[in-house]
């Protein structure tokens, strides 16, 4: 089942950037970049979720966050995305100094990147990400399939407040 971005938006969304409370794109970027790993969830053909903890990189394109993830050939998530492009991503950040926790939840549409220029660009971003050297031995990105998630909604739960940003389709 292929899903386009407009049908992935929450009911009543106009497709224009919008937010509840005081969420901004900058806050989404801040919370995403505070994490080294993100939980990536796809849905299988029979409706069961499949979750993976993955390294990722963020790139902004025309005000929309794009999340790039390298994976392995033949992994079940590749089959799941072929059936249903809708995915969920989440991360939990703990700031011990501030005694605070921030939870990020995002929904988006995922596809495998086949454009060589985009693959190289995402690989270069990956190599410059702080902490890359710790997981570099596990990610030979030039030989791995690349997934791209076009984020359509991001929600931040932080210090008792809930913030949300919807991105245009």
N, C-alpha and C positions, 0 to 999 in steps of 0.2 A: 504494500500500500504506500503510494507516494503522497506526501503531504506538502502543500505549498505553504509559504510563510503566512499568508493572510488567514488561512484556516487555523493556524497555530496560535494566533493572538487570542487573548481572553475575550469573552463575549462583551460586546459594547465598545471595544477598542476602535479608535478611528484610524489607526495605523500611523498617526503622527506621534513623535516622542511625547510621552506624558509621564507624570510621576505622582505618587501619593506622598503626603507629608513633605519632607524636604529632600528626598533622594535626588541625587544628581549623577550624571555619568561619571564624574570624577570620583564619587564615593564608591561606585561599583568597581572602577579601576583600582582604587586603593585597596579594597577588600580582596579582589582577585589577586593582585600582586603581593599581598601579604602571605600567600600560600605557595608551597612548593608542590603540593599534591592536590588533586581534585578527584572527587568521586563522580564517576561517569556511569550513567544508567541508561540502558537500552531495553526495549521490550521484544521478547521473542515472538515467533510466529503464533505460539499458543497463548500469548498474553502474560507469560511469566517475566518478571524483571531480571536483568542480568547486570550486576554492578561490578565495576573495576575501579581500583585506585590507580590514578595515572599522573605522570608528569605532564605538564602542559605549558603552552605559551599563549600570551594574549597579544592581539593586535587590534587596534581600533581602525575602522574603515568607515568613513562618512558618519561618524558619531555612533556606530554600532560596534559592540565588542564581538570579536571573532576569537574563538578558542581553538587552538591547534593541538592535536594529540597524536603522537606516534604510537602505532600498535604493531602487532605481529601478524604475518600472513596466516590465514586460516583460523583466526580467532573468531569465536562465536559472535562477537559484537559486529563483525563485518556482515555476517548473514542477517543479523537483526536489523541493521541499518538499511539493508536492501529491501526489507519488508516494511519497515516503519521508520522514517527519518526523525521522528520526534524523540528527543532525548532530554534527560535531566542531569544537571551537574550541581554538586554541592561541596562546600568546604567549611570547616570550623577553624577559626583562629582564636588562640588564647593569648591574651596579653597579661602575663603574670604581674607585671609592674602596676598595671591599672586595675588588676583584679576583674578584668572584663572578658567576655566571650562575644565573638561575632560569628554569626552563621550566615552563609551566603547560599542562596538557592537560585538556579537559573534554568530556564527552559529554552530550547532552541531546536533548530533543524540541522541535521548532520549529514554530511556526504564525504565520500573519499575524494581527496584532491588528486587529480591526474595531470594537472598543468605543471610541467617541469620548473618553470620560473617561480610559481607559488611554493612548490616543494622546497626549492633552494632557499627562498626567502624565509620560510618557516623554520628551516634547519638552522639558518644563521641566527634568527631570533632565539632559538632554543639554546644555541651555544653561548650566547651572551647573557642569558638569564642567570641572575645570582643563584649559586648553589649547583650550577650545571655540572661542575667537576665531580660532585658526589655521585651523580647517577650516570655520568657519561659512559662508563663501561657497560651499562645495560641498554643504552639507546644508540644504536648505529643507524641514525635517522636516514642516512642516504640510501639505506637498503630496506627501509620499513615503510609500510603503507601509512599515509598521512590522512587523518580525519580533520575536518573543519566543522565547527559548530557555529552557525549564525544565531546569536542570542536574540530571542524575541521578548524575553522578560527576565528581569533580575530582581530578586528580593533580598534585602539585608535585614537581619534581626540582630539588633545591637543595643545594649544598655536599656532594655525595656521599650525600645521603639522599633517599629516595623516600617521599612522604606521599600518602595517598589518603583521600578522604571520599566515601562513598555517601550520597545524599540519598533520603528516603522518596519512594515513588511517589505 
